[in-house]
């Protein structure tokens, strides 16, 4: 007697195989796209760095850099003046205070350790 074929089961098997095949193909294409994107990103970064380097070497680039530095220093000076007039510490003053507080904190910890380690009278 010939084995009976199950058309529904065969159809399900073909659909499952098609899904596995599509999933494998998708994974392959995804990996290929990621590899191409990574290569493109590296090349774009390399070209951008070369452009920046070339730009800085031009007279216009040098002038732009000096104007940027000048504008930054003037803006910082203006901000410090404004902050000083309203009584707010500048970032430099805040950093200086932070360093002082760190030193005081270390000294206090050292004194606490010495107090614990020293014998009580």
C-alpha positions as CSV (number, residue, x, y, z in Angstrom):
1,X,0.0,0.0,0.0
2,X,1.4,3.4,-1.0
3,X,2.0,5.9,1.8
4,X,-0.7,8.5,2.0
5,X,0.4,12.1,1.4
6,X,-0.8,14.8,3.6
7,X,-1.2,17.9,1.5
8,X,-1.7,20.2,4.5
9,X,1.4,18.9,6.2
10,X,3.4,19.2,3.0
11,X,2.2,22.8,2.6
12,X,3.2,23.6,6.2
13,X,6.6,22.1,5.7
14,X,7.1,24.1,2.5
15,X,6.0,27.3,4.3
16,X,8.3,26.6,7.2
17,X,11.2,25.9,4.9
18,X,10.5,29.2,2.9
19,X,10.5,31.1,6.2
20,X,13.8,29.6,7.3
21,X,15.3,30.4,3.9
22,X,13.9,34.0,4.0
23,X,15.3,34.4,7.6
24,X,18.7,33.2,6.5
25,X,18.7,35.4,3.5
26,X,17.7,38.4,5.7
27,X,20.5,37.7,8.1
28,X,23.0,37.4,5.2
29,X,21.8,40.7,3.7
30,X,21.8,42.4,7.1
31,X,25.4,41.4,7.8
32,X,26.4,42.5,4.3
33,X,24.7,45.9,4.9
34,X,26.4,46.4,8.3
35,X,29.8,45.6,6.8
36,X,29.2,48.1,3.9
37,X,28.0,50.7,6.4
38,X,31.0,50.2,8.6
39,X,33.3,50.6,5.6
40,X,31.5,53.7,4.4
41,X,31.6,55.2,7.9
42,X,35.4,54.7,8.1
43,X,36.0,56.1,4.7
44,X,33.8,59.2,5.4
45,X,35.6,59.8,8.7
46,X,38.9,59.5,7.0
47,X,37.8,62.0,4.3
48,X,36.4,64.4,6.9
49,X,39.6,64.4,8.9
50,X,41.6,65.1,5.7
51,X,39.2,67.9,4.8
52,X,39.7,69.4,8.3
53,X,43.4,69.1,8.0
54,X,43.5,70.8,4.6
55,X,41.1,73.5,5.8
56,X,43.2,74.4,8.8
57,X,46.2,74.8,6.6
58,X,44.6,77.4,4.4
59,X,44.7,81.2,5.2
60,X,40.9,81.2,5.6
61,X,41.1,78.3,8.0
62,X,43.8,80.0,10.1
63,X,41.8,83.2,10.2
64,X,38.6,81.3,11.2
65,X,40.5,79.6,14.0
66,X,41.8,82.9,15.3
67,X,38.4,84.5,15.1
68,X,36.9,81.5,17.0
69,X,39.5,81.7,19.7
70,X,39.0,85.5,20.0
71,X,35.2,85.1,20.2
72,X,35.5,82.4,22.8
73,X,37.8,84.4,25.1
74,X,35.5,87.5,24.8
75,X,32.4,85.5,25.5
76,X,34.0,83.8,28.5
77,X,35.2,87.2,29.8
78,X,31.7,88.7,29.4
79,X,30.1,85.7,31.1
80,X,32.5,86.0,34.1
81,X,31.7,89.7,34.3
82,X,28.0,89.1,34.4
83,X,28.3,86.2,36.9
84,X,30.5,88.3,39.1
85,X,28.1,91.2,39.1
86,X,25.2,89.0,40.2
87,X,27.4,87.1,42.7
88,X,27.7,83.7,41.0
89,X,31.1,82.0,41.0
90,X,32.7,81.4,37.6
91,X,33.7,77.9,36.6
92,X,37.3,78.6,37.4
93,X,36.4,79.9,40.8
94,X,34.1,76.8,41.4
95,X,37.0,74.5,40.4
96,X,39.3,76.3,42.8
97,X,36.8,75.9,45.6
98,X,36.3,72.3,44.7
99,X,40.0,71.6,45.0
100,X,40.1,73.4,48.4
101,X,37.2,71.3,49.6
102,X,38.8,68.1,48.4
103,X,42.0,69.0,50.3
104,X,40.0,69.8,53.5
105,X,38.1,66.6,53.1
106,X,41.3,64.5,52.8
107,X,42.7,66.2,55.9
108,X,39.5,65.5,57.9
109,X,39.6,61.9,56.9
110,X,43.2,61.6,57.9
111,X,42.5,63.2,61.3
112,X,39.6,60.9,61.9
113,X,41.8,57.9,61.1
114,X,44.5,59.2,63.4
115,X,41.9,59.7,66.2
116,X,40.6,56.2,65.9
117,X,44.1,54.7,65.7
118,X,45.5,56.7,68.7
119,X,44.9,55.3,72.2
120,X,42.3,56.9,74.4
121,X,43.5,58.6,77.5
